[in-house]
Amino acid sequence: MAKTVHDPVPGLVITVTGDDLDLHGNGLARWQNWVIVVPSLLPGEVAKVQLQQRKRSRWFARRTESLLPAVDERRPPCILANDCGGCTLQHLEDTSQERWKQRQLTTSLSKIGGIAQPPSPLEPTGDHGFGYRNRALIPLHRDGEGKLRLGYYRRGSHRIVNMNHCPVLDPRLDELIAPIKRDLDLSGWPADSDLHQGDGLRHLGLRLGVRTGDVLISLISSTEELVDLRSMAKRWMDRWPQVKGVTLNLQPKRSNRVLGESTKVLAGQAEIEEHFAGVTLMLGTTTFFQVNTPRAEAAVETLCTWLTECAGPSNVIDAYCGIGTIALPLASRGHRVLGLELHQASVDQARHNAKRNQLDRVQFKAGDVKTLLAEALPHHGALVVDPPRKGLDPDVVDQILHCPPQWLAYLSCDPATLSRDLKRLSTEGPYSLDVLQPFDFFPQTTHLECLALLRRQT
């Protein structure tokens, strides 16, 4: 007996209307009580799609024909947007991206955090949707014909989409891609980001000091046995005065971790200078620093202003402090700050930055944040947390609830984990949400940063 339209099977073509997007930028539609996942399908778009694979209550499908475009659809500014996995929302107007992110945040707060009425308008702040990234780590591969390919991976694969330009990069970095690619191609050096073909180059790293214009070029390789490597580095510095250093980062391990632990200077200096929220930071090849300088600065300025107005000069803990991008601006405004960070290299960099800014009201400790926080909380009136995407460890929340500081600032890169943690802090703890402000650090993607500012009520 033949299958009917009520019995979905691989290969079946159906007509759907886009309803929403998932966190990977895929379109979501509903059909016969099934959720249909379609890459690049926009809310409001009507299309014919072919079912491919079922996973639990979802069918994954591919678009075969667009019948009615979405009203806010646009031609992606990048010609590689449909293939490259670097951006997922380029085909959606910038204002519609912001509205979608606002809805995602509102939904997370309501469903996960139990916060039906946030204290302020949840409108993401952002200046422009392109030319914002101050850093790139771009995979390299030399194909079977000996031609160098440079670009980001195709969605869902490790196949490089060859490129010469990237419109989300700051133009001062973007203009370097094509000539550096040409030089690397002519060098004859082996290149394979996955190391399937043996040792060689893996990635090209570019970093910009947005306020200074300084550029750092880094080659990530499994080997330093590359002929005339230092001569190439010197030529780049001679050609481009803005390039202050060229480095070689060694990553010999076959893993998804891009950067290795050892970095050598090939020419110039190991770090470049950046001016950020009133302080000077030094950024190296492996330094973690937000890729959208103006948006990150706006978030830190908002945090510093709020804490200074509410608490005045106070004793502040900055947990997950990294290289001091929050701790140092706070110290420059008169707060006495203790930065806590797991990674010793980041703590060393933070201390270096503090010394460069002549800030003696800040100190940094390396170690497990959970353990260090328990020791420090009784002596501090304010706490800043900037955790990874997974949010706060439950034990860290326990420590906060056991000894709650008067003021708590939470910078999050995931609305879902933020909402989860806010629920515990407000229902099990004494906190009320004073301010909640999203910042669109990553236009053309589904990611959203949020700053939550809380005060203790009892």
N, C-alpha and C positions, 0 to 999 in steps of 0.2 A: 504494500500500500504506500502511495507517494506521501511524502511529508507535506504538511500544509504550512501556511504562513504562521501558524501558531507554534510550529516546531522548528526553532532556529537551528540551522546547521551551517558549518563552514561553507562559504561560497554563495550563500543566500544574499541577494541584493534587496535592500529595503530603503525606504525614504524616512529620514529623520530630520528633526529640527533641533539645532543646538540649544542647550538649556543653560550650561555653565561651563567652567573650565576646572580641570584638576590642578594640583600643585606643580605638575610638570608642563602645564600649558596645553594639554590635550583637551579637545572638546568633549563634553558630556551631553548625551541625549537619552531620552527614555522611549522605550518601544516595547509593547507587550509585557510590561512589568520588569523589563530588563534595563540595565544601564548599559548604554553603548558608548564605548570610548573610541574617539576618532581624532588622530593627530590633526592639528591646525583648524579644526571645526570651531567656529565662533558662535557665541550665543546669538540666537536669532537667525542664523544661517540655515537654509533648507538644502539638503543634499541627499543624493543616492550614495549609499555606502554598501560595501560587501563585507559580510561577517567573516572573520578569520579564525579567531581562537576564543574559547570560553575560559574564564577564570572565576570560579564561584558564581556570583550573581552578575558578573559583567561579561560582555562580549567586546572584544577588540576588533575594530573594523578599519577599512581604508576607504577614503572617499573615491568614488568613481565618477561623480558628476555633481557640480554645484548648480542647484536649481534656482536659488535665490540668495544673493549675498547678504551678509549682515550690514546694517546701516552704518556701523562704525568701522567697517573693514577698510584697509588701505593697502596699496602696493608697498611691500616692505622696502625701505630705503636701501637695504643691503641686497645685492643680487644673489647672495649665497644663503639668505635667511631661510629658505625652504629646506635646505639640506644641512646647514651648519647647526650644531647643537649648542652653540654659545648663547643664542637668544631664542626665546620661545614665544614672544608676544609682539614681534615687530609688525605683524600684519594687523594689529589692533591699534586704533588711534590712541595717542598718549593720554588724553583725558578719560577715555574709556578704560584704559589700564588702571588709572588711579581710582576710578569708581569701583572696578572689580576688586582691587586690593582693599578698598574701604569696606566693601561687603564681606570679604573674607575675614577681615579683622572683627567686624561687628558680629558675624556668625560665630566665630571662635569664642569671643568674649561671652556671648549669650549661652551657647550650648555647652561649652567646656568650663568657662569661668563663672557662670551664673550672674554675669553683669549685664543687665538688660539696658541700663541707661548709663553709659560712660560719662565722665564729668566734662568732656570737651568735644568739639566737633572732630570726627576722625577723618580728617582730610590730609592725605599724604602731602608732604612738602617736597618740592623738587623744582629745579630751575629749567632743565632741558633733558631731553631723552637720549641724546647722542653726544659723543665726544667727551664722556665723563670719566672714563676709566684711566687711572694713573699707573696701572700695572698690567702686564700681560705675561703669561707663561704659555708659549705656543708649541705644540708638538711638531717634531721634524721626522721626515722619513725619505730615504732615497729609494726610488722604485727600481724595478727590474731593468729598466733602460738607463739607469744611472742618473735620472733627473730628480732633483731635490723637490720634495713637496713640503709645504709649510702651511699649517692651518689647524683649526679645531676639529674635533671628531664629529663625524656624522651622527645624528641622533641614534642612540641605542647601539652604537658600534665603536670600534677603535680604528675605523677607516678615516683618514684625514681628508677633509674638504679643502682642496688647495686654494690659497688666497694670496692676494698682494696688499689688500687693504681691509681694515676693520672699522666701521663707522662709530662703534661705541667707544673706541680708544680715543684718548686725547689726541688731537691732530698732530701734536708735537712728537708723539710716539708713532702714530700711524704712518707718517711720512718716512720713517726709518725702515719699515718692514720690507718694502720692495728692494731697496739697495742692499740691505743686509742679506736678504734671501739670495740675491744674485751673487754676492760674494761667497756665501756658504756653498752655493751650487758649484761655482767655479773652483772652489778649494779642493774638491774631490774627496773631502772627509766623509767617512761612512756616517750614516744617520738612520736611526731606527728608535723611535720613542719607546717601543715595547721590548727592544733587545732581542727580537726573534732572529735577526740576521747576524748577531754578534755585536761586539763593542763599537761605540761611536757616539755621535751627538744624539741627544734625546729631546731637548726643548731649547727654545730661544726665550730668554727672559728680558723684558724691558720694564724699567721703572722710571717714573718722572716725579720730581718735586714740583708740584703744580704752582706753588707760589714763587719758587726760585728759578724754574726752567731747567734745573740740573737733570741730567739723564744718566742712568746706570744701565749698561748692557751686560747681560750674563748669558753664558753658554752653559747649559746643563748637559753633562756628558758622563758616560761610564768609564771613560779613559782620558788621560791627558796626552796620550801619544797621537797628537795631531800635528802634522808638519806645518811649520811656520805659524804656529798659533799666536805667539806673542807679536809677530810682525803684523798679523791681521788686526790684532787689538790696537796696536799703535796707529795703523792706518785709519781706523775708525775714529780715534781721538783726534788725529790731525785733520780729518775731513769735517768733523762736526764739533765745533768748540763747546757746544752744550753738553757733550758727553764728558763726564768727569771721571769715569772709571769703566773698565771692562774686567769682568771676573769670570772664573771658571768654577762651577759648582760640580763636584763629583758625586754621582749617584749610580753606583755599580750594581745595586740590587734590582732584580726584576720584580718590581712591585708598582702599585698605583701611586705611591708616594713620589711626587715630582722632584723635590729637592733633597739632596743628601746633606750630610753633616759637615763636610769639608768644602771650604770655599777658598780659592786662591786668586790673588790679584794679578791680572795679566798686564794691565797698564793703568796708570792714574791711581785713583783711590778706591777703597773698598766700600765707601758709603757716600750718599748724597744728602744734601741738606733740604729740609722742608720746614716751612713756617706754618704752625697750626695752633689755632685758638690761643694766640698770644705767646707761644713758646716755640723754640727751635728743636726739631727732631732730626736725628741722623738715621737714615734708612739704608740697610744693606740688602744683599741678595736674598737672604732668607727671612728678613724682618716681616712680621705680620703687621699690616697697616691697612685700614679701610681703603677700598679702591676708588671711592667717590669722596674726594677731599672736601668740597663745599658742603655736602650733605652731612658728612661725619662731623665737620666743624660746627654746623648748625645744631646738631644734637648735643654735642659737648657744651656749647655755649648756653643752650637752654637748661641743661642740667646744672651748670655752674651758677647761673643766675638764680635759679630757683633755690638751690641750697644756700647760697649766700644771703638771699633775701629772707629765707625762712629761719635759718640757723645762725647766721652771722659766722664769723671765723670760728671753726669748730674742729674737733678731732674726727677725722673721716677715715674709714677703711675703704680701699678700692680693691675689691676681690676680682680675680681674673684680670689683673691690671695690664698684662702684656708689657709693652715698652714704655708705658706711662702716658698714653694719649689722653686719659682722663685725670690721672693723679697729678701730673705736672701742671695742667691748667688750673686745677683746684689749688695746688700749692702756691701758684703765682698770684692767686686772689686772697691769700692770707690764711687758708686752711692748713692745718697740720695733718698730713696724709700718710697712711701706712698702706703700701701696695703689696698685695699677695698674689703670687703667680707660681704655677707648678714648674714651668720651664726655666731652668737656670740661665740659659742664653738670653731669654727675654728680660730677666731681672738684671743681668749684667748690662744689657743695652739701656734699660730704664735708668740705672745708676749713672751710666755714661751721659745720658741725656739730662739728668738732674744736675750733674756737675757742669755741663756745658751751659745750662741756664742759670747757674749760680743759685740754685734752690736748695736750701738746707732745712726746710720744714717738711721734707718728704723722705721716707726711707722705704726700702723694698726688701721683702723676704721671699725666698724660694722654698716651695714645699707644697704639700697637699692642702688645698684651700680649706677643706673641712676641718682639719686639725688646727691650722693656724687661726681660723676664724673663731673657734671656741676659746682660744687663749686671748684674742684681741677684743672681742665684742664688749666685755664689761668695762673697757676703758675708752670707748668711743661712742659719740652721740649720733653718728650718721654712718650709713653703709651704702656703698655703690657696688652693684653687681653687673657684670657684663659677661654672662656665661656663654658657652658654645650652644649650638642649635638644639641640643637635647635639653636645654634649660638647667635649672638648679637640681642638683642631686637631692633626693629626699632628706638625706642626713644634713645637708646644708640648710634646708628649710627648717629642719628640727632645731638646729643651732640658733637660727634667727629667732624662732618662736620661743626658745628657752631664755634668750636674753635680747629682747627686741630693742634696737636703737630707736631714737625718736624719729629719725628721718631715713627713708629708704628709697634709693633710685635704682631702677632696673632697666638696663638697655638690652633689648631682646632682638634676635634675628629670626624668630619663629613665633607668630601669633598664637599658635596652638599650645606650645609649651609655656609661653608667657601666661596665657589664660589659665592653664592648669595651676601654675605657681601662684598667681594672684588669688585664685580661689582659696588655697590653703592659707595664704598670708592674711586674708580678710575674714575668713570664716573660723579658722582655728586660732588666728592671731588677732592683734589689736589694731590692724591697719585699715585705713580708708584711702581710697584712690583719689589723689589730689589733681593730677594731670595725666592724660594719656595722649601722646602725640606720635603719630606715625611719621617716618621719614623714608622717602623712596630712594634708597641708596643704589638700587639696581633696576633702573628703567629698562624696558624690553624683556624683563624676566618676571617670574611670579613672586620673587622674594620681596620681603618687606621688613624693615627695621622699625621697632617701636620703643619709645621711652615712656616708662611708667614711673610716676613720682608719687610716693605714698608717705603718709604721716601717721604716727602712733596716736590713737585716741584715748588710751588709758595708761 
